[in-house]
Amino acid sequence: MLTFKPVAQRDLSRLRRYYKDCNYQLCEYSALVKLMWRGHLHPQYAEAAGCLIVKNCIDGKPCFDYPVPGPDGDEEAALCAIEDYCVEQGISLELSVVPKEKAGKLLERYPRFHLNNFRSWRDYIYEANDLREFPGRHYSGQRNHVNKFRKLYPEAQFRALGKDDLPLIERFWQDYTEVFEKTSQSAKQELALAKTMLRLTAERDRLTVVFDQVGTPTYAGDLARAIFDIVECGAYAGREGIYHFSNEGVCSWYDFAAEIIRLSGVDAAVAPCTSEEYKAKHPESADRPKWSALDNRMLRCTVGNDVRDWRDALACFFAHWDGDNGMKD
């Protein structure tokens, strides 16, 4: 059985042996991140099958990094060790921040594994070698410009930018690019993205959706398949009755809208609101229950029909959706 130890500064040289040659291209697979974010991640580590195995505990919920192999590491054996540990501890297996190139392998290994890809890849930029090896010096040799600014301008205050500030922002970008010319393609793409988001801010209002009404979205394709089983296959013969059918999992209307925006790739902002706030702006809207999720227990226990999670069903819809042309097949 795996034995985990909390990550401490004295352990960094041991972790560095694995991270120095790790090519996952994710900052979480680094000695520095484990140390600087230990108050949030609560990381612990173990070594097995020549691999580094890290268990994090975020908001009281354990989740594992993908195993980091050493020179003679065996990833398969390390995954088996994680599985055995989860069984012995009676906890769910959750792998967090999975390297992109490992996702397909995991989906083959765990056919019922749910893959949630919600990360924004434009959050931070780090020097990879410093993160992996954490040489022990100050991470940045530059001065703290925030503290310097506050000393020079003690009366300065932060405020939210609005549409009236768009000319000011455009003028700042123009002045900035004249002084600090960016020649790399990635820098130009980032600036183009920022300008696109600014333009959308000016052109579109936020999509406001209630977050305190919870239910389960149901994919019509999955429901049609269940009905087909009843009518054509006689799957329920001798077990007639009333069954609930919905996709698994629960979410609010806000969660559902946010996932639709993410999967569709539409550049739009989604903001949560209460039912009361929405009703005040749309008095003609119908009153809806705060909880309307259905339980498929009868379906599972009687027929043994496992229904997929609503996120997987929604992803399937978008995989077959061709915009204004409708479904591909």
Phi, psi and omega in degrees: 000143180292141175241116185262145176237140176299141178287124177232169183299327180293345181269355188297323180297326178289317179294326183297332179301326180272317187288335187297331179250009181285130183245030182288344178060038176228132186294337180295337179268068182204150180294321184296315181297320179298327181279312186288337180249020185292336176292338179258318184278331186048054187286143171231154183225156174216163177237131180204143178053034180072019182236153171270127179242120182247129175248121175260161177224099185253121182055036177081002183250121181286141174211150188249144166286158172294139183304139177255110184283145168276195182304323181243029185288149180242101183298320181300313180295324179293319177297320177298321179295321177295316179300314180298320180297317181296321178295315181295325181271350180069037181240159179285148177275118176226124176254125186251144178054062182283131175303140185305319184287349180262349186298314180299320179298318181291322179293329174288322182288322182239088184301333182258016179288134177264122181260119181247111184248086184245004188287140170271122184274009178247034186275308183223156172234123181235160170280114190301315183296322178296321180292317185291315190260340178043074187294349175103348177275177176299136185299318180243133177276355181275159179286162178280100186289335179294312178297320179298317179298318181294327177291321181284327184229072185295339182270358183295145180228148175273141174216157181288140176277141179232188182297328180293343181268001184301316178299323179296317180293317179300319180294323177297315180300319180296314178297319183296314183291334177288325182273317182244082182289127180258119183260340183288149181295322181295320179296320178295322179294321179296318179294320178298320179296316180299319179292324177297314179297323178296317179297318179294326177299322181285327187272330189236146170274166178288150173273114183257125186225142183292143181246355183254016171246115189245135178203202179227112175297146181232126180282126183300328179296320178291320178295319179298322179295320179295319178294320177301318179299323180291310189283314190264326187260350181062031185295338185252014182302129182080001180232033183298149179163193179257123181240141167280141172222123172203164172293159182283163179088162178231155177198162174272169176299326177295314178301317182296314180296319180297321180290324176296315179299317182295313183289329182281340182078012179288136177276091180211149179261139179241127182240139179278153174211166178276164177299323181294319179295319180294318181297324180296326180273336182228073184297340181280351183290148181285148175285134181236151181291152178286334181226117180223023179287139178259150180254125181271020186301317180299320179296316181292315185288327185271312186256337182077024183272112178272128181255139183284165180294149183297331178293317178296321179294319179294320177297322178296319178301312182291332178294335181250008184264136182239045176061228181295343180278356179086210183277146181289320181209000000 
